[in-house]
């Protein structure tokens, strides 16, 4: 009996069918959905930070005086100040108290920022009043009673690397002139001292001028 594929017309049909099938497979491959980022990876991404996380305080880790948080308050964007940052929980209320740096300055978050967006809405004049907490991308972050996986980072438009807590970009407030002050808490109903979980600290709101 003659094989079906020995007939020229049938061979041509078979070849056309095979090509169509291969083209269909190729189209399907090109339309495959992209790999999905694991849920929870974005909020605390530290992809823009290639430095070192160290447990404990800056003092316990023998941080050099005059560097990092120990640099003058008005020089936090300098190269020396960006060598390291300490993010420490309130020893009296680690869960609901405000996070602070090694010099006792309170960290804040801005409600106009979108958590996990990897960007900041506080730029230009805003950033002068509320300096972003920045660090050298190869610097150090000391974490004192704060989970390392709560800390992330992203690159600001000016090229500086800003730290985040639970996805929220963090800032200092120029109105805080002494350690432990929280004058920025509640300002414009948009700025709040931040806890390790990224919520507003349990503090009374101020008008930005409270002692």
C-alpha positions in Angstrom: 0.0 0.0 0.0 1.3 3.4 -0.9 2.3 5.6 2.1 0.2 8.8 2.4 3.3 11.0 2.5 4.6 9.6 -0.8 1.9 11.5 -2.6 3.3 14.9 -3.6 0.2 16.9 -2.7 -0.1 15.3 0.7 3.6 15.9 1.4 3.1 19.6 0.6 0.1 19.7 3.0 2.2 18.0 5.7 5.0 20.5 5.4 2.6 23.5 5.5 0.9 22.1 8.6 4.3 21.5 10.3 5.4 25.1 9.6 2.2 26.5 10.9 2.5 24.5 14.1 6.1 25.7 14.6 5.1 29.3 14.0 2.2 28.9 16.5 4.6 27.6 19.1 7.1 30.4 18.5 4.3 33.0 18.8 3.1 31.4 22.0 6.7 31.5 23.4 7.1 35.2 22.7 3.8 36.0 24.5 4.7 34.1 27.7 4.1 36.4 30.7 7.3 37.8 32.4 8.6 36.2 35.5 6.8 37.7 38.6 8.6 39.3 41.5 7.9 37.4 44.7 5.3 39.1 46.9 7.0 41.1 49.6 10.3 41.6 47.7 9.5 45.2 46.7 8.6 46.8 50.0 12.0 46.3 51.6 14.2 45.9 48.5 17.9 46.7 49.2 18.9 46.1 45.6 20.4 49.6 45.5 22.5 49.1 48.6 25.6 47.0 48.2 27.0 47.8 51.6 27.0 46.1 55.0 24.3 45.6 57.6 25.7 45.3 61.2 23.7 44.4 64.3 24.0 46.7 67.2 24.7 50.4 67.6 27.3 52.5 65.9 29.1 52.9 69.2 29.1 49.2 69.8 30.6 48.7 66.4 33.3 51.4 67.0 32.1 53.8 64.4 34.6 56.6 63.8 33.7 59.9 65.5 32.7 62.7 63.2 31.4 60.3 60.5 28.0 59.0 59.7 25.3 60.1 62.2 28.0 61.8 64.3 28.7 64.4 61.5 27.1 67.8 62.2 23.3 67.9 61.5 23.7 70.3 58.5 26.2 68.0 56.8 24.3 64.8 56.4 24.6 64.8 52.7 28.4 65.0 52.7 30.6 62.0 51.8 31.8 61.6 55.4 28.3 61.6 56.7 27.1 59.1 54.2 29.6 56.4 55.3 27.1 54.9 57.7 23.7 55.3 59.3 22.2 53.8 62.4 18.6 52.8 62.6 17.6 52.1 66.1 14.4 51.3 67.9 13.2 53.3 71.0 14.6 51.3 74.0 11.5 52.3 76.0 9.0 51.2 73.4 10.7 49.1 70.6 7.5 48.3 68.8 5.5 51.6 68.9 8.3 54.1 69.6 10.1 56.3 67.0 13.2 55.1 65.2 16.3 57.3 65.7 19.8 57.5 64.4 23.0 57.3 66.5 22.8 61.0 67.4 19.2 60.6 68.7 17.6 62.3 65.7 14.1 61.0 64.9 13.3 59.4 61.6 10.0 60.3 59.8 8.0 59.1 56.9 5.9 61.2 54.4 2.3 60.1 53.7 2.6 61.5 50.1 5.2 58.8 49.3 3.9 55.5 48.0 5.3 52.7 50.1 7.4 50.3 48.0 7.4 52.6 45.0 11.1 53.2 45.3 10.8 56.9 44.9 10.3 60.1 47.0 7.8 62.9 46.6 10.0 65.2 48.8 12.5 67.0 46.6 14.0 70.5 46.2 12.7 72.8 49.0 11.0 69.9 50.8 14.2 68.0 51.0 15.9 71.0 52.6 13.4 71.0 55.4 13.1 67.2 55.6 16.6 65.9 54.6 16.3 62.3 53.3 18.3 59.7 55.2 21.0 58.8 52.7 24.0 56.5 52.8 26.9 55.5 50.5 25.7 52.5 48.5 28.8 50.6 49.8 28.5 52.0 53.3 27.2 50.6 56.5 23.8 50.4 58.2 23.8 49.6 61.9 20.5 48.1 62.9 19.7 48.2 66.6 16.7 46.2 67.6 15.3 46.6 64.1 14.9 43.6 61.7 17.4 43.8 58.8 14.7 42.8 56.3 12.7 45.9 57.3 15.4 48.1 55.7 15.6 48.9 52.0 17.0 51.5 49.7 16.5 53.2 46.4 18.3 55.8 44.3 16.9 59.4 44.4 16.9 61.6 41.3 20.1 63.3 42.6 21.9 60.0 42.6 22.0 59.6 46.3 20.9 56.3 48.0 18.0 56.8 50.4 17.0 54.3 53.0 13.5 53.0 53.6 11.8 51.3 56.5 9.0 48.8 55.6 9.0 50.4 52.2 8.7 54.0 53.4 11.5 56.4 52.5 12.8 58.0 55.7 13.8 61.5 56.6 15.0 63.7 59.4 13.5 67.1 60.3 15.5 70.3 60.6 13.1 71.4 63.3 14.5 68.8 65.6 17.5 70.5 67.3 18.1 68.2 70.2 18.3 64.4 70.6 15.0 62.7 71.1 12.9 65.6 69.8 9.8 64.7 67.6 8.8 68.2 66.5 8.0 66.8 63.0 5.4 64.3 64.2 2.0 65.3 62.7 3.3 68.3 60.7 0.8 69.1 57.9 -1.0 65.9 58.9 1.5 64.3 56.5 4.7 63.7 58.4 5.0 61.1 61.2 7.8 59.5 63.3 8.2 56.0 62.0 8.3 52.7 63.9 10.1 49.5 62.8 6.9 48.2 61.1 6.5 51.4 59.1 3.5 52.8 61.1 3.2 56.2 62.9 4.8 56.1 66.3 2.6 56.5 69.4 3.3 60.1 70.1 1.2 63.3 70.4 1.0 65.3 67.1 2.8 68.6 67.1 2.7 71.8 65.0 6.4 71.6 64.2 7.4 74.0 67.0 6.8 71.9 70.1 9.7 71.3 72.5 
